[in-house]
């Protein structure tokens, strides 16, 4: 028993010496290739065995013949271990380089294609993460491209929408100033109308900028949808009468919701104005509000004839109006974008779908 303990002690001391030496070498090679590190690990394993054997032989526990046999076996094991470590290291390094080259495509178009062939579990997991990151990057770039396009279109449209009435205001002001206006009162009424329209456009731009900047401060309170819809219908009734459109709101449940009353009134007002202007005379605009499994659904249906399927995803985009005309009553195309921004600020969602004879805008809000 004592001899066995001594053999174990000498073998342990020899292995520790080899391990410490290997740790030092690994520290020196920490910035080198993985192949070198694997070779050092293999050498440490064989060296630990060899050092322990020599320590035991030095203590005279092994004969010369036995020492030669063990040394030969260890040497052969060392050769095989080093060759295996080098091959494994070169294979792993090759896979890593292929993964590095594939990852460089991130800087080109955001795409990523994992290298073909087998890989270790860690490299395979890294490939999957890179592929997921690539998909998110592509989506982000596409979203950024669409936003930039939308911003450019908005600037161009708003510039046109502002330039046209300003030119008219300037002409009418000059006519009044020079005393050549045939009907000054009509000119003054027209100037007031244009100023109110410009004021509404600037107000919409300010509201949209607050939404995009995340500076829309909500003051929620408990409100019944019945009262909210009733006030909105009363406010839109004069415009509906002017266009010969019938407003219907007899399917509104008195469901309580926690919302900012002022902002939600703006949402309903924008939806109703949009629906009334798109509905032909003698048409109907219907408002409903009812409970749903995922919240409260407030819908505004019109008789616009429907929206082309390819345009449905763009309805709530900034500046979109479903027409290339830049004259009233098309408006600046900001109303529906404001609707989506306010609804999303309330943790809800705004959608649109086609129905027979028109389309239906739906606003889903959390239950109060």
N, C-alpha and C positions, 0 to 999 in steps of 0.2 A: 504493500500500500504506500509505503514511504517512497519507493522508487517511482511509482506512478505519479505521485504528487510532484516529485522533483522534475520528472520529464515534462509534466504539464506546465510547471513554472518556467523552466528554461524555454520551452516552445512558445509560451506566452510572451516572455521577454523578447525573444527574437522576432516574433510577429509584430510586437509593439514598435520595435526599432524600425522594422520595414514600413510599418504604417505611418510613423512619424516622418520618415524620409519621403514616402509617397505623398503625404499631405503637403510637405514643403514644395515638392516638385509641382503638384497641382496648383498651388498658390502662385508659383512663378509662371505657370502656363494658363492662368485663368482667362487671359484675353486671346488665347490661341484657338485653333480649330478643335472641334469636338473629337476629331479623330485622335489627336494627341492625348486628350484627357482620358479617352477610353483605353488607349494603349498603356497609359500610366496606371489606371485602375487594374488592368490585367497584370501588369508587372508587379504591382503591390501584392496582389493575391498570391502569385507564384513566389515572389520574394519573401513574403511572410512565411510560407511553408519552408522555403529553402533556409531562411535565417533560423527558424526554429529547429530544423534538422541539424544545422551546423552547431547551434548552441548545445543541443543534446549530445552530439558527437564530441564536442570539446570537453564535455563533462565525463567522457569515456563511457557513455551508455551504449554506444554503437561500435561494432567492429569496423575495420577498414573496408571489408567486403560489403557489409551492409550499407556503409556510408556511400560507397561507389554506386551501389544499386539505387539507393534513394535519390542520389544526386542526378543520376542518369534519367530516372523517371521524372524528377522535377524539371530537368532541362527540356525534356520532350514536351511536358505539359506547358512549359513557358513558351516554347515555339508555337504550339498550337493555339494557346490563349492569345498571344500577341497577334498572330495572323487573323484569328477570328475577330479580335477587337479592331484591328485596322480595317478589315472588310466591313464590319458593322458601322464603324465610324465614317468610312467613305460613303456608305449607302445613306446614312442619316444626313450627312453633309450635302450629298447630292439632292436629296429630297428637300432639304431646307433651302438650297439655292434655287431649286425649281419653284418653290413656294414664294421666295423673294421676288423672282422674275415675274410671277403671276400677279403678285401684289402691286407691282409697278403700274399696272393698268389702271389703278385707282386715279392716278394723276392724268390719265388721258380722257377717258369717257365715263369713269366711275364703274366700269364693268369688272368682273372678276370671274375667272375660270380656274377651278382647282386643277393642279397637275394630275395627269393620268397615271395610274399605277398605285400599288399598295403603299401604305404609309403607317407609321406608328400611331397608336391611339391618340397621343398628344398632338402630333402633326395633323391628323385627321380632324380633331376637335378644333384646332387653329384654323384649318381650311374652312370649316363650317362657320366659324365666327367671322372670318374674313368675307365669306359669301353673304352672310346676313348683314354685315356692315356695308358691303358694296350695294346691296339692295336698298338699304336705308339712305345711303349717299346718293344713289341714282334718283330715288324718290324726292330727296331734299333738293337736288339740282333741278329736277323737273318742276317742283313747286316754286323754286326761286325763279326759274325761267318764266313760268306763267305769271308770277307776281310782277316781275319786271315788265313783261309785255302788257299786263293790265295797267301798271303805273304809266307806261308810255302812252297807251291808248287814252287813259283818263286825262293826262295832261293835254293831249291833242284835242280831245272832245271838250274839256272844260274851256280851253283857250278859244275854241270856236264858239261855244255857248256864251262866253263872256264878250267876245269881240263883236258878235252880231248885234245884241241889244245895246251895247255901249255905242256902236256906230249910229244906231237909230236915235238913241238919246242925244247924242251930240248934234245930229242933224236937226232934231226937233228943237233943241235948245238954241241953236243958231238961228232957226227960223223965227222963234219967239223973240230972240234978242234983236234981230234985224227988222221985226215988225212985218214980216211977209207971210205969217201963218194965216191961212184963210179962216180957220176955226181954232182960236187959241184954247178954248175950253176943251175941245177934243184932244188937242196936243197935250194939255196938262193931265187929262185923264189917262192918256196913253203912257205918258212919262211915269205916272204913279203906278200903273200896272206893271211896267217894265222894272221899276225899282223894287216893287214887292217880289217879283219873280227872281230878280238878282239876289235880293235879301234871303229868300228861301234857299237858293242855290248855295250861297255862302254859309248859311246855317247848316245845310246838309254836309258840306265839306268839313266844317268844324266838327260836327258830330262824328263823321267818319274818321277824321284824324284822331279824335279821342278814343274811338273804338280800336283802331289799329295800334295806337300807342299804349293800350291797356289802361287808359286814364279815365275810363267811364265809371264814375262813382255811383253805385246803385244805393237807393234808400228803400229797401223792401218793407212792405207792410202787408197785412192780411186783407185781401180784397176778394170780393165775389166776382166771378167771371160774368155773371148776369149784369151787374152794374157796369163792369168794364166794357162789355159789348154794347150795352144800351147807350152809354155816353158816346162810344165811337160811331154808332149808327146815327145818332142825333147830329153829330158833327159832320158826317158825310152826306146827310140827307139833302142839303141844298145843291151839292154837286150832282147827286143822283137825279134830282128833279131837272136840273139844267140839261143833262144828257138823256133824259127820258128813260132812266134805268130804275127798276124796282128793287128796293132793299128788303130782304127777308131775314129775320132773326128769331124765328119761333122755336128753334131747337137748341136753346141755350140752357144748360143745367146750372143751377146756382152753386157751382163748385168753388170752394175757397182756394186761393193760391197766394203764395208769398212772393210778391213781385214789386218792382218799382212802378207805381201807378202811372207816373208821367211817361216813363220810357215805353211801357207796354201800350199805353194809349197811342204813342207814336208808331209802334209796330202795327197796331190795328188800323190806324189812320192811313199809313203808307199802303197796306194791303188793300184797303177799301178804295183808295184813290186809284191805285193801279188797276183794280178789277173794274171800277166804273168806267175808266177811260178806255179800257179794252173791250168792253161789252157794248154791242150795238144798241141803238134805241129800241125800246120795248123789251129789252132783255132783263134778266134777273141776276142779282148778286146775292148769294145766300151765305149767312154766317151761322156756324154751329159750334157748340162747345160741349164736350162730354168726357166722361171718365174713360180711361183706357188702361190696359194692364201695366203700361210703362209710364203712366202719368195722366195729364189732362191734355186733350187734343183740341186745339182751336183751329177751325178751318174756314177759309173764305173761298167760295166757288163762284166762278164767273162764266160768261158765255162768249169768250174770246175766240172760240173755234179750235182751241188746242195749240200747243207749242210743238214744233218739230222735235222729234226724238233726239236728234243730234245737238239741239240747243238746250235741252233740259238741264244738263250739268252746269251750264253757264248762267242760268237765270239769276242766281244770287251773286254773280261776279260784279265787281265795281265797274260801272260804266256800261254794262250790258242793257240794251233796251229792246232787243228783238227786231230792230229795224235800223237801217243806215241813215234814216232821217235825223237831222240835228235841230229840228224846229219843234215848237210846242205842237201838240201836247205830249210829245215824246219825253220831255224832261231831260234831266242830266244823267239819268240812269243810276242814281245813287240810292233811291228809296229801298229797293230790295236788299242791297248790300248792307244798309243800315239795319234792316229787319233782321238779317242773319246775325250781325254783330251783337245787337241787343239781346236776341234770344239766346245766343251762345253764352253771353255774359250772365244770363240767368240759369246756366247749366242745362239749357234745353237745346232743341234742334229745329231747324226750319227746312221743310221739303216741299216739293211741288210734283204733281203728277197730272196726267191728262185724264179727263172724264168726258163722257159723251157731250159734245157741243162746247166744251171749254176746258178749263183746267182748275185744279184745286190746290191752293196753298195751305199747308198744314204747319202749325206751330205746336210742338209738344213741350209741355212744361212740367216740372216736378209738382206733385200734389202738395198743397199747403197743409 
